[in-house]
């Protein structure tokens, strides 16, 4: 790792709690047989607050309040819930006060975030509503989230802002002009609260469901909607991923995702511009909201590197890489292609060493020419020492699997090294609602043929054509078995780095059963890809059996090795203990690292009193095993990077975990710009999506990165 001398002043969106200002807290323990504890606890707290007064929150796995009540009064509320919402509360048996309970920092932070500061919701929304952005048929609105943290052993609260695109036409109006089936799969949000999720089912009509819904809700705004809505209005079920809720459609708005904007005549370019919040504007919004929160006396100013320097890593992170001629150079996106020309690829695939050409077939579904882009691609490949043979071009008239299969089969007989497909944006098969991209990937990946899809919008961006061609060239090199460069300085604390992801998909016919695909990508400590392994397993429940995890780490290859295991997201169930037990049996050392890519508060760099993007490598140390890390910067200066949350297990130091992530973000050969995630787990979501749909290489073990 090369460190520049420049330092930076960093500020987070995390605020220490002022414990001396807090009220006395009391806790109650729930006895639950079956059911999700957090769901039952959260809903019970909501009802207790509305019925008994005071502030209540599900915090630290208990019901916590600043207004303690006799158990008899609480149980009367529970009895009402048993009657009104039996499916949710049937497993709740008892609520008991904890007499000698003392709140820990985690509980305190969660209570402050969920109870003490929740009363300010209307004030905060009044500030954020001024930041709405009109896009004609839709608008971009700003949201906030308060979350409890424990920083260096002390309770703290984060304040994070996000943007979402909302259709001006609400769900009721939209439902009046489309078929009910068209509503399934829409992303929706509660008009009167914070819940958002996917619409998964049509439950019935208000004529059938009004009485039940009125008995459930306590919010005046929702009661008003239910009383004013027509009997013919639909009632729908919404899932937020953890729980399901029934809503009258008049209470819901439609949240738009970028891929659906064309259906509502909304410019994706304008939407993207409005959704981004540049660092200074975001910092100003956070400051405006935090001022209200700080005035309560419950929190103080945010952590920053001046007042708490030991909690921050302020030096920029740079990486040296090694090329084919044995020389090394600082990795710089803008220099990579020139470095490859002058220093050569670290390793050229055996089939091309004797001058054999890269054989490329073309599928074209566009009416416009792609010659300008192809000329740049071909010129670059030849400048890197490769010969190129064009196998011909097939015209694609429709995005059907049948037509694509016919063309791919024709090319297969010519033994292509890669197929390039030029598709329109949103090129979808109306018969089965699948995109041509996934049809094409299914047909090529499954037959062991590398492939690359280039969308029409890439050709339309003339200013970015050179950069696009370089990305495509790097992708072609990687997918055909070449290694452009590796780390100049291997990771001293590891022999192997393995990225694992486990994709789960509920079967439709067998209740409780799961399909799962486990993917492991194995790299040497210098970033050289050793192999990938894909393992399919039918599962019952949420935990991957030890036998499946052991299959990903065979004794023959991993015995006596120091292995950094990077998990895309959280380890679940007994996965950690299973891995550590297996490591002990094969006399290996497994260092477990979780890399969580969503939900992290931002980090800002202050320059001339302005908030700007922090440098790559900036970090906030939550504790000795957990940190927020800026792993790469967005492609636009007017966007604020979202840090990764990196967590490790003893005895592996957090500094080593951070280094393992940062170093491997520079080894993604499919793009000049470094991704947020290390190459070990980059594209995990995409690989999992394809794998669960049967899109997998015919060889479930290999060393060619088909995912680039």
N, C-alpha and C positions, 0 to 999 in steps of 0.2 A: 504493500500500500504506500503510495506517495502522497504526502501531505503538504499542501501549500502553507505558507506562513501566515496568510491573511486570516484574521479572526472576524467574528461577526457577533452582533448583539441579537439574541433570539428571544422571542416572546411566544408563549403558548396560549391556547384557549382554555387552560385549566387554572382554577382559582382555589387557593387554600380556604378551608372552613375556619371561621373564628369560633372556636369551641366555647369560649367564655360567654358568648351571646346566646347559646342554645338553651331552650327550655329543658326541664327534666323530662326524660323519655321513659316510657314503660313498654313492655313487650308481652305478647300473648303467643303461645305455641298452639299450632293446629295439629289435630290428629286426623289424618286423611288416609283412607283406604282406597287406593285407586284414584286416578285423576291427576292432572298436572298441578303441583303445589303452587307455582307462581300464578297460574291462571285463577285458581280458587282464592288464593290469598289476595291478589290484586282486586278481584271483583268484590270480595268481602270488605276490604278497606274502603272501596268506593261507596258501598251501601252504608257502612258504619259512619262515615263522614256525613253523609246526607241525612242519616236518621238521628244520630246522637250528637253531632256537632264535633268541634275540635278538628285536629289534623291527624290523619291516619295514612300509613303507607306500608306496603309489603317491602321490608328491608331486612337484609341479613337472614333471610329464610324465616322471618317471624312477622307477625302483625305488630307494628310499632305505632305509638301515639303519644301526643303530649297532653291528652285528656283522658286519663284512665277511667274505666267504668266497671261497675259490678258485673261479674260473669253472667248473672241472670239477665241483665239488659242486653248483653251481647248475644246470648243464646236465643232471646226472643227474635232478634234480627235474623239469626241463622235459621230458625224455624220458618220464618216468612220466606226465606230464600229456598228452603227445601220444597216449599209448596209452589213457588213461582218459577223456579229454575231447577227442577229436579235432576236433569241430566248433568248439570255442572256441579251441583252441590251435594249430590247423593253420597259421595264418598267422604264428606266432611262430618266427622263424628263428634268432635269436641273442640272447644277453645278454652285454653287454661292460662291464667296469668303466671308469668315467670317471676317469682318473688325476689330472688337474689340476682336478677339479671343486670349486667353492666354492658352497655353498648360498645362494640368494637369499632375501629375506624371505618370499616366497610359499611356497617349498619348506619353509622352517623352520616356518612357521605350520601348514602342512598335516601335516607330520610330527608335530609336537607334538599336534595334534588327533586324528590317526588312529592314532598309534602310542604315544607316550609316555603319553598320558592314557587310552588305551583299556583299559589294564589295570584301571582303576577301575570298570569297568562294573557288576560285581556289587555293589560298595559303594554306587554311586549308585542302582541299582535298589532296593536295600534301604531307602534313604531315601524314594524316590518311591512305593514300594508302600504306605507308610503313608498316602498321600494318595488312595488309591482311593476311589471313591464308588459305593455299591451302589444299583442301580435295579431290583431284582427279577430280571427275566430277563437283565439285562445289568449291566455295571459300566463306569464311566469310569475309565480309567487314565491316569497321567501319564507322558510320555516326555521324553527329553532328546536334544539334538543338539549335538555339538561341531563347530565349523567354523573353518577357518583364514582369517584376513584380513590385509591389510597396511594399517595405519593410519598415515598420515603417514610412510610409508617403513619402518615398524617392524613385525615380525611380531606378530600378536595372534591370540587365539582367542575365539570367541563361544560362549556357553552359552545355548541356547534351550530352553524347555519348551513342550510341547503336550499336548493332551488327545485321547483317542480313545475311542469307544464300542465295547465288545467284548461280543459275545453270550456268555453263560456256557456255552451248549451249543456244543461245538467242531464243526468241520466234519464229522468222522466221524459224530458223533451226528446232526447235521442231515441228512447224506447218507442215513442209514439210513431216513429217513421221507419223503424226496422223490425225485422222478425225477432221474437224473443231469443231464438238460438244465437243471434248475432251478439247478444249481450255477454254470453259465456266467454270468459277469458279476458274481459276488459279489466283494466286496473282502475280502481275507484277509491274515493276518499269520503269520509264522513264530513258533512257540512258543519256539524256542530261540535266535533271533537277532533282527535288526533289520529284515529285509526285509518289506515289505508291497507288495501290488499286486493286480491283477485276475486272477481265475481265468478263463483264456481257452480251455482245452481239456481234455478227458478223454484222457489218454495211454494208459491201460491199467490193469492190476491189479498188485499187488505180486508175485504169482506170476510175472509176466512181467518185471518191472522191478527186483526187489529186488537182484539181484547188481550191476547197473549202478549203482544209487543208493548201495549200500554202498561201492563202489569210489571214488565221487566224494567223499563227505563225510568230513571228518576230525574233526568234532565228536563228542565222546562222547555228548552228549545226543541228537543225531540218530541216531547208531548204535544207541542203546538203543531209540528209537522204531521204527526199521526192523526190529530183531530181534524186537520183541514184537508187531508188528502182524500181522494175519491176511493170508493170501495173497489173500483176496477184497477187501481194501481197495483203493480206487481210487488211482491215481497221476494227478495233475493238473499242468497247466502254468500257471505264474503269471508275469505280465508286470508289471514295475515301470516300464514306459515306455521303458526303455533296453535291458534284457536280459530273457531268459526263463529260468525255472528249473522243474525237475520236482520235485514233492513228493509224498510219501505223505500222504493226507488227515489221518492221525492227527497230523501235525506242524503243522497249521494251525488258526488260530482265525478266526472271522468278525468283520470290522469292519463296524459298522453306520453307515449314513448316515441323516440325519434323515428323508428321504422314505420310508424303508422301515420306520420304527419301528412303524407301525400293524400290520404283519404279525406282529410279535412282542409285541403288547400292551404296548408301552412308551410312557409319556407323553412326548410331544415337549416339553412345557413343562418337566417335571422334567429331561429330558435336556439341554435347552438351558441350564438353570440350573446343572447340574453341569459341563457342558463349559466354561463361562466361568470364568476365574480372575481375580478382582479384583486390582488392582495391588499392594496390600499383601501378600496371600497369595502372589502370584506372586513378588514380591521376596523374601519369606521363603524360599520353596522354592529360588530361585536362590542365595540366600545359603547355605543348608544344603549344597547340592551344591558350590558354588564353594569352600566351606571345605575340602573334601576335595581339590579340585584345587590350591588354593593351597598346601596342606601339602606337595605334591610338590616345591615350589620352582621349578617350570617356568613358572608364571604368577604375576602379582601382582594386586592389587585392580583392580576395573573402572575404566575411564575415567569421569571425572565432570567437571562444568563448573567445579568449584573448583580442581582440580589441573591441568586442561588446558583453560582457558577459550577458547583460540583454536580448539579443535575443535568448539565448540558454538555453535548459534544459540538463544538462550534467550528472546528477546522473542516474545510472542504475535503472530500474524498476523491482521489484520482487513482486510476489503475493503469499499470504498464502491461502491455501484451507482447507476445513473442510471435515472430513471423517465420517463414520458411527458410530464410537465409541465416537464421540464428540471431538476428538483431532484435532489439526490443524498442518500443516507442510508447509514449503516453497515449492512451486511448482517447482519441478525439473523433467525434462523429464525422466532422467535415473532412478529416484526413484519411479515413479508412481506405477508400478506393485507391488513392494515390500511394498509400503505404503498401497495399497489396500488389500494385504494379511494380514498385521499385524493390520491395523486400520479399515478394512472392508469398503464396499461400503456405501456411504451416504444413499442411499435408494435402496432396492431390490424390483423389481416389485412384486406385490401381488401374481401373479400366481406361482412364484418360492420360496416364503417364506416357504412353507411347504415341500420343498424338491423335488417338481415336476421338472423333467428334462427340459433343453432346448432342444427341438426336432429340429434336423438339417437334412435337405435333401441335397443331393449332385448331381450336374450335372457336368459331366466330358467330355470335348471335347479334352483332351490331350492324347498323346500317352505315356507320361512319368508318373511316379508315383508322387503322392502328399502326400504320407504317412508321410514323415518326417515333413512337415509343419503341417499336421493335428495332428500329435502326440504332437507337441509343443502347438497347439491351445487347444486341449483337456486337456492336462496337466495343462495349465494355468487356464482354466475355472474351473477345479476341485479344483485347489489350492485356488481359490477365493470362494469356498463353493458351487459351482453349480454342479448339476448332469447333465450329457449329454446323450442324446439318439440319435444315428444315425439311421435315417429313411431308409437308403439305398442309392444307387447310380445309377443314370441313365446315360448311355453313349449317348453323343450327336455327331452325325456324320456330320451334316452340320449346318451352322448358319441361317437356315430359321426360320421364325416366326412359320410356321406350326409345325415343329418338337419341337421347344421350348414350344409352347402352349400345345402340347400333354403331354410333361413331367411335366410341371407346373401343369396342371389339375390333373394328376395322384397323384402328391404330395399333392395337395390341399385337397384331401379327407382324408389325414392323419393329417391334421391340424398342419403343421409345424410352429415352432416359427421363423425360418429363413431358407432360401435356400442359399447354397454356390455354386457358379458356377466357374469352372476352365476352362478358355478359352485361346486359343492362342492369342498372340498380333495381332491386326489388323484382328480380326475374323469378317468378313463382309459378308453380304448377297448380292451376285452379282445380284440377280434378281431385288432388289429394292434399292441397294446401301445404305442400312442401316446396322449399325453394330449390331452384336449379343447382345452387351451390351444393346442397347436401345430397341431391341425386348424384351429382358429378363426383363428390368426394366419396360417396358410398361405392361407386363403380371403380374408382381409381385406387383408393386406399386399399379396398378389399382385394384388388388384383396385384397389389404391390407396385403400382405405377405412380411415381411422384407426380404431383399436379399443382397448379397455381391458377387461381381465379383473379382476373383483373376486371374491375367494374368500370362502366362507362364514365362515371364521374372522374376517375383517374385520368382518362384521356382528355376530359374537358378542362382540366386544370393545367393550362400550358406552362404557367410559371413554375409549377411543381413537378413538371414532367421529368426533369433530370434527376431530382431526388427520388421520385417514384421508380425510375428505371434502375437506380442504384439499389434500392430496397429489393426489387424483383431479382436483380442479378445475385445479390447475396442469398436470397431465398433459393434460387436455382442451384447455386453452389452447395448450400447446405443440404438440400433435398436429394442431391445426386451423390452424396457421400464425401464431399470435400470438407476440410476443416480450415477455414480462413486464418484463424489465429487462436492462441490459448493464453492463459495467464503467464506473465513473465515470472512471477513469484508465486509458486504453489502455496496453498494454504498450509501453514506449518503445523497446525493443530489437527489435521485430518489426513487420512489416506484416500477416502472416498466421500463424496457428497451425493446423497440420494434424495430426490424429491418424490413424495408420495401424495396421491390423492385418491379418495375412495368415493365414487359416485354411486348414489342410491336412487332407486326408482321403484315406487310401490307398484306391485302387480295389480291389475284391475280385477282379477277374478279370485285371487286367494287372499282373504283378509289377513292382515298382519305380515304377509310374506313380502320379501324384497328381492329385487334384482340388484346386484352390485357388481361393479367393475373396479378393480384396484389397479392403479397404474403407478409404476415406479420408473423413474429416469435416473440412471446411475452415471455419475461423472467422476473422473479422477480428480485429485486435488488441484490440478492445473486447468481444470475446465474442459478436458477432452472427454467427449461422450464415449462411455464404455458400452452401454446398451440400455434399451428400454425393455420392460417386462409388463405384460398385461395379463391379469388373472381375473377370470369370471367366476362368480360364486353366488348361488342362490342362498339367501339368508333369511333367518327368522329374527326379527327385531333390529336393533340399531348397531350392535357391536360386531365388528369383523372378527371371526374366530382366529385364535392363535395360528392355526394351520395355514390360513391364507397369508397372514403376515410373514410367517416363516418361509413360505414359498417365494416371497419377494426378496428374501435375504438368505439364499442357500449357503450352507456351511462351507462348501468348497470354495466359494468366492469371497466370503466375508469373515471367515475365521481369523482371529488375531488382528483384525483391522480396526482402525479408528474411523468411525462412520458418523458423519453429520447427517441426521435425518430431518429434512425440512418438510413440514406438513403444510399443505395448502389449507389454512384454517385451523380449527381446533382438533386435537385428538379426541376421539369419542370413546365412551365406555371404558373398556379395559385395554384399549389399544396401546397405551403407554406401558402398562405393566407387562403386556404380552411381548412387546418389543424388547424391553429390558431383561425379561426372563430368558428370551431367546439369545440375546447378546451374551448373557452369562454362560449359557450352555455351550456356545461356540467360541467362548473366550475372546469375544470382541468387545469393544467399547462403543456404545451407541450414545450419541449426543442428540437429544430430541429438541427440535426447534419448531415452534408454531409461528406461522406467518399469516397474520390476519389483515386482510386488505380493505375492509370496510369499517366505518364507525369510529375512526380515530380523529381526535381533535387536530386542528392545523397548527403549524409552526410558522412564524413569520420572522423575517430578517429586517432589522431596522437600519435604514441608510438615509442620512440627512433628514431625520425625523419622519421618513416615509416608510410604510410597510411594503416590502418587495419579496420576491421569491427567495427562499433560503437556498444555500448551496446544497448540492448532492452530498449526503453524508451527515447533514445536520441531525441531531438526535436529542431527545429529552428522556432522561433515565427515570422511569417511574419507580423502579426499585432495582436491586442488584440482579434480578432475573427478567426484567421486562423494560422495554423502551419503545418510544415512538421514533421512527426513522424515516427521513426523506430519502428514498432510494433512487429516485430519478425525478427530473423536472418535466412538467407538461410541455407540449410542443409550442404553446403560445405563452408569451410574456404576460398576457392579461388573465392568466388562470393561476389559481393557488394550488400547489401540490397537496395531495392528501397523504400523510405519512402511513407507512406500514406499522403495524403493531407486532413487534418481535418478542417472543417469550421463549425462555429456555429453562432447562432443568439442571439442578446441581449435579455434577460439579462443573458443568460447562459455563464459562463466564459469558456474560451478556456481550462483552466487547468482541469475543470470538464469534458469537452468533450474528452480531451486526456485520462483522467483516465477511462472513460466509454469504450473507445476503447481498451486500453491496458489490463484492467482487464478481459474483456470478450474474449480476444484471447486465454486464457488458459483453456477454457471450451469446446473445441472441442473434444468429446470423440472418434472420429473416428481415431485419430492419436496421437502418443506421442508428435510429434513436433507441436508446436503452429503455427497456420496459420497466415497470415498477417492480415486478417480481423477478427473482432470480430465474435463470434459464431452467433450473430443476423443476419448477412448478409453473412457469409461465405457460399460458394457454390451457391450464388444467381444466377450467370450466368448459372450454371448447372441445377438448379431447373427451371429457366425460359425456358431454351432450351427444357427441358422435358415437361413442362406445356404447351407450345405453340404447342407441338406435341401430346397433349392429354394424356401425361403420368403424371397422378395425382392420389393421393389416392382416393378411392371411397368415403371416408368421407373427405370433404373439410375442416373440423375442427378436430383437434386431438392434442394429446400430446406425440406422439411417433415420434422422428425425423427420418423420412423416408429418408432424404437426406444424412445421414452420409455415 
